[in-house]
């Protein structure tokens, strides 16, 4: 019988006493943060802080994408999502990642409600670029980054997020019809008005990133990156390092794969994007599970969980990498931030990194219909 991935208990059945020990090292600081309430700040985060350009955030953020609708297509309890956001803040998280396309619109509303008591102590992101109807939130075909549209989109974001500014605004995908200089120009105006503080790009081409940064310094790039997908190591990370740009990996846990929640029998429901990702196809899944077995061995040796090892590996690569694992379950959020307590010696990291590199992942990270929107270069300005 196929494994039921909808079961919360199956999500990380690998959580043994070792995982509890890894997370417990944060217990004292978490308890302290809870007593501080809204007085907590990025500089005092028990998770420590990192910089994305000049923007200071906690070393681990919280992605809220699925708080409107999970991969399994269920709709989570809104009050519980607000509780998770607030508990994350109490636990030291000061970086929350959203987008107008998540929901669409609904996730921004959830995040706005969640952070309302401590808005001035956290950094929030949103993203524009997909063609989302500004009033209804209906997803329409294609992309749109016209300057006039960007400004209107941001007005809607501010209302849904219950705030007067967005700390980090990303272009979600590059619009092949709009020069990146025009996009940067619109962001400059929003920054001058105090409505945006920093900006970034997602899944862009290298030429576009260079042009964007030359026009208006880019604080962060957001791309998929994890042990399961190491593509950004080819040019994205080196270019970010060259230009002094921070990096935010989305899907740092490989859409749940790196937590040990998926095995060779797992099959995915209709509507779950993993069903159409060939890396999770029945013919590829058994071979790719070698990566999970490696994580389990390291988790046992570090008194951690597989997911914590995967997140700690990302953070150990560069001090300007800030993963944003997403979840709709409180125990998973607390487990994820426990990754900040995991440390590798230089020798251990080299050994783990080499072992990960030796495992060849079978299958593509996304369907071709989605991949076509990555590594796109904006047209030249005439």
HELIX and SHEET records of a PDB file:
HELIX    1   1 UNK A    8  UNK A   11  1                                   4    
HELIX    2   2 UNK A   17  UNK A   24  1                                   8    
HELIX    3   3 UNK A   27  UNK A   36  1                                  10    
HELIX    4   4 UNK A   37  UNK A   39  5                                   3    
HELIX    5   5 UNK A   42  UNK A   44  5                                   3    
HELIX    6   6 UNK A   65  UNK A   67  5                                   3    
HELIX    7   7 UNK A   78  UNK A   90  1                                  13    
HELIX    8   8 UNK A  106  UNK A  115  1                                  10    
HELIX    9   9 UNK A  116  UNK A  121  5                                   6    
HELIX   10  10 UNK A  147  UNK A  161  1                                  15    
HELIX   11  11 UNK A  180  UNK A  192  1                                  13    
HELIX   12  12 UNK A  206  UNK A  215  1                                  10    
HELIX   13  13 UNK A  231  UNK A  233  5                                   3    
HELIX   14  14 UNK A  236  UNK A  243  1                                   8    
HELIX   15  15 UNK A  257  UNK A  259  5                                   3    
HELIX   16  16 UNK A  273  UNK A  276  5                                   4    
HELIX   17  17 UNK A  278  UNK A  280  5                                   3    
HELIX   18  18 UNK A  282  UNK A  301  1                                  20    
HELIX   19  19 UNK A  306  UNK A  317  1                                  12    
HELIX   20  20 UNK A  330  UNK A  337  1                                   8    
HELIX   21  21 UNK A  338  UNK A  341  5                                   4    
HELIX   22  22 UNK A  346  UNK A  357  1                                  12    
HELIX   23  23 UNK A  368  UNK A  371  1                                   4    
SHEET    1   A 2 UNK A  49  UNK A  52  0                                        
SHEET    2   A 2 UNK A  55  UNK A  58 -1                                        
SHEET    1   B 7 UNK A  62  UNK A  63  0                                        
SHEET    2   B 7 UNK A  95  UNK A  97  1                                        
SHEET    3   B 7 UNK A 123  UNK A 128  1                                        
SHEET    4   B 7 UNK A 166  UNK A 171  1                                        
SHEET    5   B 7 UNK A 196  UNK A 202  1                                        
SHEET    6   B 7 UNK A 220  UNK A 224  1                                        
SHEET    7   B 7 UNK A 246  UNK A 250  1                                        
SHEET    1   C 2 UNK A 130  UNK A 132  0                                        
SHEET    2   C 2 UNK A 139  UNK A 143 -1                                        
END                                                                             
